[in-house]
Amino acid sequence: MTAALQIMSEQKDFFREIRQTKDFDKAITFIPYGQFLDVCFSEKEDDSLLSRLPFQEKISAVSHYLLCTVALWRGLWKMRPS
């Protein structure tokens, strides 16, 4: 499994858990876009999974992250109490 697929799999599990538990507070703690992009495209070498991805996989991970986050917030908006 490539690193990008691993990230996508972890996000999928996270989103599934939010949908099942309706834990809105946990959803809000999800990594903000800016922090995600900083980690993903950082020049600094560290132990984070994203920083070790090849550039093309970083782009795939970012695209997936953005699409899933939009889907999550749309779902949460529809589930909000009236």
TORPA-4810 file (N, C-alpha, C, O; in nm, 3 decimals):
<nodes>
NODE_1_0.085_-0.118_0.000_0.000_0.000_0.000_0.090_0.124_0.000_0.180_0.135_0.082_M
NODE_2_0.064_0.216_-0.091_0.146_0.337_-0.094_0.108_0.426_0.023_0.004_0.409_0.086_T
NODE_3_0.195_0.521_0.050_0.170_0.612_0.162_0.042_0.692_0.141_-0.035_0.712_0.234_A
NODE_4_0.019_0.736_0.017_-0.103_0.815_-0.011_-0.228_0.731_0.014_-0.326_0.780_0.069_A
NODE_5_-0.224_0.605_-0.026_-0.340_0.518_-0.003_-0.362_0.495_0.146_-0.476_0.486_0.192_L
NODE_6_-0.254_0.486_0.221_-0.266_0.470_0.366_-0.334_0.593_0.427_-0.421_0.580_0.513_Q
NODE_7_-0.292_0.711_0.383_-0.354_0.835_0.434_-0.502_0.836_0.400_-0.586_0.869_0.485_I
NODE_8_-0.534_0.801_0.277_-0.673_0.801_0.233_-0.756_0.702_0.314_-0.871_0.730_0.349_M
NODE_9_-0.699_0.587_0.342_-0.768_0.485_0.420_-0.796_0.536_0.561_-0.906_0.515_0.614_S
NODE_10_-0.698_0.602_0.623_-0.716_0.656_0.757_-0.825_0.763_0.758_-0.906_0.769_0.850_E
NODE_11_-0.825_0.848_0.654_-0.927_0.953_0.646_-1.066_0.891_0.630_-1.163_0.936_0.691_Q
NODE_12_-1.074_0.788_0.547_-1.203_0.721_0.525_-1.259_0.667_0.657_-1.378_0.681_0.685_K
NODE_13_-1.171_0.605_0.737_-1.213_0.554_0.867_-1.259_0.667_0.958_-1.357_0.653_1.030_D
NODE_14_-1.186_0.779_0.955_-1.221_0.895_1.037_-1.359_0.947_0.999_-1.443_0.971_1.086_F
NODE_15_-1.383_0.963_0.868_-1.512_1.016_0.823_-1.626_0.921_0.857_-1.735_0.965_0.894_F
NODE_16_-1.602_0.791_0.845_-1.704_0.691_0.877_-1.741_0.703_1.026_-1.858_0.699_1.062_R
NODE_17_-1.640_0.717_1.109_-1.664_0.728_1.254_-1.746_0.853_1.286_-1.837_0.848_1.369_E
NODE_18_-1.714_0.964_1.222_-1.789_1.089_1.246_-1.935_1.072_1.204_-2.026_1.113_1.276_I
NODE_19_-1.956_1.011_1.089_-2.095_0.990_1.041_-2.172_0.902_1.138_-2.290_0.927_1.164_R
NODE_20_-2.109_0.798_1.192_-2.178_0.704_1.281_-2.205_0.763_1.418_-2.313_0.743_1.474_Q
NODE_21_-2.108_0.836_1.473_-2.122_0.887_1.610_-2.185_1.025_1.615_-2.233_1.068_1.719_T
NODE_22_-2.183_1.095_1.502_-2.230_1.235_1.495_-2.155_1.321_1.599_-2.213_1.411_1.660_K
NODE_23_-2.027_1.291_1.615_-1.942_1.364_1.710_-1.887_1.488_1.640_-1.777_1.486_1.584_D
NODE_24_-1.964_1.597_1.645_-1.927_1.717_1.571_-1.800_1.782_1.627_-1.722_1.841_1.552_F
NODE_25_-1.779_1.771_1.758_-1.659_1.830_1.817_-1.534_1.764_1.760_-1.434_1.832_1.733_D
NODE_26_-1.539_1.633_1.742_-1.423_1.563_1.687_-1.399_1.606_1.542_-1.284_1.618_1.499_K
NODE_27_-1.505_1.629_1.467_-1.492_1.671_1.328_-1.418_1.804_1.319_-1.338_1.826_1.228_A
NODE_28_-1.447_1.892_1.413_-1.386_2.025_1.410_-1.236_2.017_1.438_-1.160_2.105_1.397_I
NODE_29_-1.192_1.912_1.507_-1.050_1.899_1.538_-0.969_1.842_1.423_-0.847_1.829_1.434_T
NODE_30_-1.034_1.807_1.311_-0.963_1.751_1.198_-0.861_1.854_1.146_-0.886_1.974_1.153_F
NODE_31_-0.750_1.806_1.095_-0.640_1.894_1.055_-0.688_2.003_0.960_-0.748_1.973_0.857_I
NODE_32_-0.663_2.130_0.993_-0.701_2.240_0.902_-0.624_2.233_0.770_-0.514_2.178_0.765_P
NODE_33_-0.681_2.289_0.665_-0.618_2.286_0.532_-0.474_2.337_0.536_-0.383_2.272_0.484_Y
NODE_34_-0.454_2.453_0.597_-0.322_2.514_0.597_-0.217_2.425_0.662_-0.106_2.410_0.610_G
NODE_35_-0.252_2.366_0.775_-0.158_2.278_0.845_-0.129_2.155_0.760_-0.015_2.110_0.751_Q
NODE_36_-0.233_2.100_0.699_-0.216_1.982_0.613_-0.120_2.014_0.498_-0.029_1.937_0.470_F
NODE_37_-0.141_2.127_0.433_-0.056_2.165_0.320_0.087_2.194_0.365_0.183_2.159_0.297_L
NODE_38_0.100_2.260_0.481_0.234_2.287_0.533_0.311_2.159_0.558_0.429_2.148_0.522_D
NODE_39_0.246_2.061_0.619_0.312_1.934_0.647_0.345_1.862_0.517_0.453_1.805_0.501_V
NODE_40_0.250_1.865_0.426_0.264_1.789_0.302_0.378_1.843_0.215_0.453_1.766_0.156_C
NODE_41_0.390_1.974_0.207_0.487_2.033_0.115_0.607_2.095_0.185_0.682_2.172_0.125_F
NODE_42_0.625_2.063_0.312_0.736_2.118_0.389_0.870_2.072_0.332_0.886_1.957_0.290_S
NODE_43_0.965_2.163_0.330_1.101_2.129_0.287_1.177_2.060_0.400_1.277_1.992_0.377_E
NODE_44_1.129_2.080_0.520_1.197_2.026_0.638_1.178_1.874_0.645_1.067_1.824_0.628_K
NODE_45_1.285_1.803_0.669_1.276_1.657_0.684_1.233_1.624_0.826_1.295_1.669_0.922_E
NODE_46_1.129_1.546_0.837_1.087_1.499_0.969_1.027_1.360_0.953_1.038_1.299_0.846_D
NODE_47_0.967_1.311_1.056_0.915_1.174_1.054_0.772_1.163_1.005_0.716_1.053_1.003_D
NODE_48_0.711_1.275_0.965_0.571_1.265_0.925_0.558_1.191_0.793_0.642_1.203_0.704_S
NODE_49_0.451_1.115_0.784_0.426_1.035_0.665_0.414_1.123_0.541_0.470_1.091_0.436_L
NODE_50_0.342_1.233_0.553_0.320_1.318_0.437_0.449_1.379_0.383_0.465_1.391_0.262_L
NODE_51_0.539_1.416_0.472_0.662_1.481_0.425_0.750_1.385_0.345_0.837_1.429_0.270_S
NODE_52_0.728_1.255_0.361_0.810_1.158_0.288_0.749_1.114_0.155_0.812_1.040_0.080_R
NODE_53_0.628_1.161_0.126_0.564_1.120_0.001_0.632_1.182_-0.121_0.680_1.295_-0.113_L
NODE_54_0.638_1.110_-0.232_0.680_1.172_-0.358_0.579_1.281_-0.395_0.464_1.277_-0.352_P
NODE_55_0.623_1.378_-0.475_0.539_1.494_-0.506_0.403_1.453_-0.563_0.300_1.507_-0.521_F
NODE_56_0.400_1.361_-0.658_0.273_1.321_-0.721_0.176_1.262_-0.618_0.056_1.286_-0.624_Q
NODE_57_0.229_1.184_-0.524_0.142_1.127_-0.421_0.093_1.235_-0.325_-0.017_1.226_-0.271_E
NODE_58_0.176_1.338_-0.302_0.131_1.450_-0.220_0.011_1.518_-0.285_-0.087_1.551_-0.217_K
NODE_59_0.018_1.539_-0.416_-0.092_1.602_-0.488_-0.218_1.516_-0.475_-0.327_1.568_-0.451_I
NODE_60_-0.203_1.385_-0.492_-0.319_1.293_-0.478_-0.377_1.300_-0.337_-0.499_1.304_-0.320_S
NODE_61_-0.289_1.301_-0.237_-0.336_1.306_-0.099_-0.409_1.437_-0.070_-0.513_1.437_-0.004_A
NODE_62_-0.355_1.547_-0.120_-0.419_1.678_-0.098_-0.555_1.681_-0.166_-0.653_1.727_-0.108_V
NODE_63_-0.562_1.633_-0.289_-0.689_1.631_-0.362_-0.792_1.548_-0.288_-0.907_1.589_-0.272_S
NODE_64_-0.751_1.432_-0.242_-0.842_1.344_-0.168_-0.886_1.410_-0.038_-1.004_1.405_-0.002_H
NODE_65_-0.792_1.471_0.032_-0.823_1.539_0.158_-0.929_1.646_0.137_-1.026_1.655_0.213_Y
NODE_66_-0.910_1.728_0.034_-1.005_1.836_0.009_-1.143_1.783_-0.027_-1.244_1.832_0.023_L
NODE_67_-1.147_1.683_-0.113_-1.276_1.625_-0.153_-1.348_1.562_-0.034_-1.469_1.581_-0.017_L
NODE_68_-1.276_1.487_0.047_-1.337_1.422_0.163_-1.383_1.523_0.266_-1.488_1.506_0.329_C
NODE_69_-1.305_1.628_0.284_-1.342_1.729_0.383_-1.469_1.802_0.340_-1.557_1.827_0.423_T
NODE_70_-1.479_1.834_0.213_-1.602_1.898_0.162_-1.721_1.805_0.181_-1.827_1.848_0.225_V
NODE_71_-1.703_1.677_0.149_-1.811_1.579_0.166_-1.850_1.566_0.313_-1.969_1.557_0.345_A
NODE_72_-1.751_1.566_0.401_-1.779_1.556_0.545_-1.862_1.674_0.592_-1.963_1.655_0.659_L
NODE_73_-1.821_1.795_0.557_-1.893_1.913_0.604_-2.032_1.922_0.542_-2.125_1.969_0.608_W
NODE_74_-2.048_1.878_0.418_-2.182_1.874_0.358_-2.271_1.778_0.436_-2.387_1.807_0.465_R
NODE_75_-2.215_1.661_0.471_-2.290_1.563_0.548_-2.326_1.614_0.687_-2.438_1.595_0.734_G
NODE_76_-2.230_1.679_0.752_-2.256_1.734_0.885_-2.362_1.843_0.880_-2.445_1.853_0.970_L
NODE_77_-2.359_1.924_0.775_-2.457_2.032_0.760_-2.598_1.973_0.748_-2.693_2.025_0.806_W
NODE_78_-2.610_1.864_0.672_-2.741_1.800_0.653_-2.789_1.735_0.782_-2.910_1.724_0.804_K
NODE_79_-2.698_1.690_0.869_-2.736_1.622_0.993_-2.757_1.718_1.110_-2.797_1.675_1.218_M
NODE_80_-2.732_1.847_1.090_-2.741_1.942_1.201_-2.882_1.944_1.260_-2.980_1.924_1.189_R
NODE_81_-2.890_1.969_1.390_-3.022_1.977_1.453_-3.100_2.095_1.395_-3.042_2.199_1.366_P
NODE_82_-3.228_2.078_1.380_-3.313_2.186_1.322_-3.337_2.296_1.421_-3.406_2.394_1.389_S
</nodes>
